[in-house]
């Protein structure tokens, strides 16, 4: 009923001329986060969503919350007594229907709504290819309280909604992280999945593992720079020529910061036991061949830039339109600094 009431309120706002039916977003925290997670699994009418410390699976929340009696009061049973009602009332049961770009926010120390709810939502959307971002804050419980974190949270919420609500492709504004771009030849599709600050083994200049307000948010590295890892996917929209491979030189990727300085990637990241290392070399390139069975050419790649601690700029990849990116100090899903 609560979900139906939310949509009834949206319909009323549209009827009164207070809302544009083609530019509607949804945001909520705590039980409101639960409703957001439920809503995006039952309708595609929202252009963007922000889920804040909400429930994704009732059983997960029961097992990780100090207020686990809530699930019993809400459903009328424990999950071992009536597993079906827990399944039916969990937003995660309708995951296959979620297509809405979703920003997820949670506190690391939330003992009311388990942060594992947000982790499950994030991982699922990530693997399904739905544009998503998971930002979680150290020392925060059920709701974000520290002034620096509150400002960062508000900035992120505004930027997320702005990127999906206000950008008009005909305006000439740059595309955003999560948008799908077509190259000049109309053959290839690019999506910048994320642009996030990351930690690398042996690097002394990148951020430390914690956000430190007492040193201006410069982290334990404190050297005035950050390693920004950009993840993107490319696939061929025309499978009629499966014998053609694609070569992309790393040098064809540029990031121009707000001062107009053009940065080339330092290299590409490689995951090793214990973390990540940066692989560098001359004339690095990606050579990708179509899938032997399907003929589809599709791949993901990652590159790394060294940039000022926080800022914004535009990313240019070969013949694709530019993408606006920005980065700052708060932590991403893996515990490293995240972009905006």
C-alpha positions in Angstrom: 0.0 0.0 0.0 2.8 2.4 0.8 4.3 1.9 -2.6 0.9 2.5 -4.3 0.5 5.6 -2.2 3.8 6.9 -3.5 2.8 6.4 -7.1 -0.6 8.0 -6.5 1.2 11.0 -5.1 3.4 11.1 -8.3 0.3 10.9 -10.5 -1.4 13.7 -8.6 1.7 16.0 -9.0 1.7 15.2 -12.8 -2.0 16.0 -13.0 -1.5 19.3 -11.2 1.3 20.3 -13.5 3.9 20.1 -10.7 6.0 17.3 -12.2 7.2 16.4 -15.7 6.2 12.8 -16.3 9.3 12.3 -18.4 11.7 13.6 -15.7 10.8 12.0 -12.4 13.3 10.6 -9.8 12.8 8.9 -6.5 14.9 9.2 -3.3 14.4 7.8 0.1 16.2 6.7 3.3 15.6 4.0 5.9 12.0 2.7 5.2 12.0 5.2 2.4 15.1 3.4 1.0 13.1 0.2 1.2 10.3 1.8 -0.8 12.8 3.1 -3.4 14.3 -0.4 -3.7 10.7 -1.8 -4.1 9.6 0.9 -6.5 12.4 0.5 -9.0 11.7 -3.3 -9.1 8.1 -2.6 -10.1 8.2 0.4 -12.5 10.6 2.0 -15.0 8.9 5.4 -14.8 11.7 6.9 -12.7 14.7 8.2 -14.6 17.0 7.9 -11.6 16.8 6.7 -8.0 18.8 7.2 -4.8 18.5 4.4 -2.2 19.8 5.5 1.2 20.4 2.9 4.0 17.3 0.8 2.9 16.3 -2.8 3.1 16.9 -5.0 0.0 16.4 -8.5 1.6 14.3 -8.9 4.7 16.2 -12.0 5.8 19.5 -10.1 5.4 18.2 -7.2 7.4 16.8 -9.5 10.2 20.2 -11.2 10.5 22.3 -8.0 10.6 20.1 -5.6 12.6 20.0 -4.9 16.3 16.3 -4.2 15.7 15.5 -7.6 14.1 12.1 -7.7 15.8 11.0 -5.2 13.1 10.9 -7.9 10.4 8.6 -10.0 12.7 6.3 -7.1 13.4 6.2 -6.2 9.7 5.6 -9.6 8.3 3.9 -11.3 11.2 6.4 -14.2 11.3 10.1 -15.1 11.5 11.7 -16.1 8.2 11.9 -19.8 9.1 8.2 -19.8 9.9 7.1 -18.1 6.7 9.9 -17.9 4.1 7.5 -17.0 1.3 6.4 -13.7 2.8 10.0 -12.7 3.3 10.7 -13.5 -0.3 7.5 -11.8 -1.5 8.1 -8.5 0.4 11.8 -8.3 -0.3 12.8 -5.8 -3.1 15.6 -8.2 -4.0 13.1 -10.7 -5.3 12.3 -8.5 -8.2 15.9 -7.7 -9.2 15.4 -8.8 -12.8 13.0 -5.9 -13.3 15.3 -3.1 -12.1 16.6 -0.9 -14.9 16.7 2.5 -13.1 20.1 4.2 -12.6 20.6 4.0 -8.8 22.9 5.8 -6.4 23.3 3.8 -3.1 24.3 5.5 0.1 25.0 3.8 3.5 26.9 4.3 6.7 29.7 1.7 7.5 28.5 1.4 11.2 24.8 1.2 10.6 23.5 -1.3 13.2 19.8 -0.6 12.4 19.6 -1.5 8.7 22.5 -3.8 7.8 24.9 -2.3 5.2 24.8 -5.7 3.5 21.4 -4.8 2.1 23.1 -2.0 0.1 26.1 -4.3 -0.9 23.7 -6.9 -2.3 21.8 -4.2 -4.3 25.0 -2.7 -5.6 26.6 -6.0 -6.6 23.5 -7.2 -8.3 23.0 -4.0 -10.3 26.7 -3.9 -11.3 26.5 -7.4 -12.7 23.3 -6.7 -14.5 24.8 -3.6 -16.2 22.4 -1.1 -14.5 24.2 2.3 -13.9 24.9 2.4 -10.2 27.3 3.9 -7.6 27.7 2.7 -4.0 29.0 5.3 -1.6 29.5 4.4 2.1 30.9 6.6 4.8 33.2 5.6 7.7 31.9 6.2 11.3 28.3 6.7 10.1 25.4 4.8 11.5 21.7 4.9 10.4 21.8 8.2 8.5 24.8 10.4 7.6 25.6 12.9 10.4 29.2 14.3 10.2 29.1 17.8 8.5 31.7 16.9 5.9 29.9 13.7 5.0 26.5 15.4 4.9 27.8 18.0 2.4 29.4 15.3 0.3 26.1 13.2 0.4 24.0 16.2 -0.7 26.4 17.1 -3.5 26.3 13.5 -4.8 22.6 13.3 -4.6 22.2 16.6 -6.6 24.8 15.5 -9.1 23.2 12.1 -9.6 19.8 13.5 -10.2 21.1 16.4 -12.3 22.9 13.9 -14.6 19.8 12.0 -15.4 17.1 14.8 -15.1 18.6 17.9 -16.6 21.0 16.8 -19.3 19.5 17.1 -22.8 21.5 15.4 -25.6 20.6 18.3 -28.0 22.1 20.9 -25.6 25.7 20.0 -26.3 26.4 19.3 -22.7 28.9 16.5 -22.0 27.6 13.0 -21.3 27.9 11.5 -17.8 29.2 8.4 -16.2 26.7 5.7 -17.0 25.5 7.2 -20.3 25.7 5.2 -23.5 27.7 6.9 -26.3 28.0 6.1 -30.0 31.2 6.8 -31.9 31.4 9.1 -35.0 31.1 6.1 -37.3 27.9 4.8 -35.7 29.5 1.4 -35.2 30.7 1.3 -31.6 28.9 2.0 -28.3 30.9 3.2 -25.2 29.8 3.4 -21.6 32.1 4.8 -18.9 31.0 2.6 -16.0 32.9 4.4 -13.2 35.7 6.9 -12.6 37.0 6.3 -9.0 40.1 7.0 -7.0 41.9 3.8 -6.2 44.8 2.5 -4.1 47.8 0.6 -5.7 50.4 -1.5 -4.1 53.6 0.5 -3.6 52.2 3.9 -4.5 53.1 6.5 -1.9 51.1 9.4 -3.4 47.6 8.0 -3.5 45.0 8.2 -0.8 45.2 6.2 2.4 42.4 3.9 3.4 40.6 6.4 5.6 39.0 9.8 5.1 40.9 12.2 7.4 39.1 15.5 8.2 41.9 16.7 10.4 44.3 17.1 7.5 41.8 18.6 5.1 40.7 15.2 3.8 44.1 14.5 2.2 44.3 11.0 3.6 47.4 9.3 4.8 49.1 9.7 1.4 49.0 13.5 1.6 51.1 14.1 -1.5 48.4 16.1 -3.4 47.5 13.6 -6.0 45.2 10.7 -6.6 45.2 7.7 -8.9 41.9 7.7 -10.8 40.8 4.4 -12.2 38.4 4.7 -15.2 36.4 1.6 -16.2 34.6 1.5 -19.5 32.9 -1.0 -21.8 32.9 -1.0 -25.6 30.9 -3.2 -28.0 30.3 -3.3 -31.7 26.7 -2.5 -32.7 27.2 -4.1 -36.2 27.8 -7.9 -35.9 27.8 -8.3 -39.7 31.6 -8.3 -39.9 32.6 -10.7 -37.1 36.1 -11.2 -38.6 37.1 -7.6 -37.7 39.1 -7.0 -34.6 39.4 -3.7 -32.7 42.6 -2.0 -31.6 42.4 0.8 -29.1 45.6 2.6 -28.2 45.8 3.8 -24.6 47.2 7.1 -25.9 43.9 7.8 -27.6 42.3 8.3 -24.2 42.6 11.7 -22.6 41.3 13.4 -19.5 41.2 17.3 -19.6 40.9 18.8 -16.1 39.1 22.1 -15.3 42.4 24.0 -15.9 42.6 22.7 -19.4 45.5 20.4 -18.7 45.4 17.2 -20.8 46.3 14.0 -18.9 47.2 10.7 -20.6 46.8 7.4 -18.7 49.7 6.2 -16.7 48.9 2.7 -17.5 46.4 -0.1 -16.8 45.6 -1.7 -13.4 46.1 -5.4 -12.7 44.6 -7.2 -9.8 47.1 -9.3 -7.9 46.8 -11.1 -4.5 46.7 -8.3 -1.9 45.5 -5.5 -4.1 46.3 -3.8 -7.4 49.4 -2.9 -9.3 49.8 -0.4 -12.1 51.2 -1.8 -15.4 53.0 0.7 -17.6 54.7 0.6 -21.0 55.3 2.3 -24.4 52.5 2.2 -27.0 50.1 0.2 -24.9 47.0 -1.0 -26.7 44.0 -3.2 -26.4 43.4 -5.7 -29.2 40.0 -7.3 -29.0 38.5 -10.0 -31.3 34.9 -11.0 -31.7 33.6 -13.9 -29.7 34.3 -17.1 -31.5 30.8 -18.5 -31.0 28.5 -15.5 -31.2 30.5 -13.1 -33.4 29.9 -10.3 -30.9 32.7 -7.9 -30.2 32.4 -6.6 -26.6 34.9 -5.9 -23.9 35.8 -3.9 -20.8 39.0 -2.0 -20.1 40.5 0.0 -17.3 43.0 2.9 -17.4 44.6 4.9 -14.6 45.3 8.7 -14.5 47.3 10.6 -11.8 45.3 13.8 -11.0 44.9 16.4 -8.3 43.2 15.2 -5.1 39.8 16.4 -6.1 38.4 18.0 -9.2 36.5 17.5 -12.4 37.1 17.4 -16.1 36.1 15.7 -19.4 37.1 12.3 -20.6 37.7 11.8 -24.3 38.0 8.3 -25.8 39.0 8.1 -29.5 36.1 9.2 -31.7 33.4 9.1 -29.0 31.7 12.2 -27.5 33.3 13.5 -24.3 32.1 12.4 -20.8 32.1 14.6 -17.7 33.8 13.1 -14.6 34.6 14.4 -11.2 36.3 12.8 -8.1 36.7 13.5 -4.4 37.6 11.9 -1.1 34.7 9.7 0.0 34.9 6.0 0.0 33.6 3.7 -2.8 32.4 0.2 -2.4 35.9 -1.2 -2.1 36.9 1.2 0.7 39.0 3.4 -1.6 38.2 7.0 -2.4 35.3 7.5 -4.8 34.4 9.9 -7.6 31.5 12.2 -7.5 
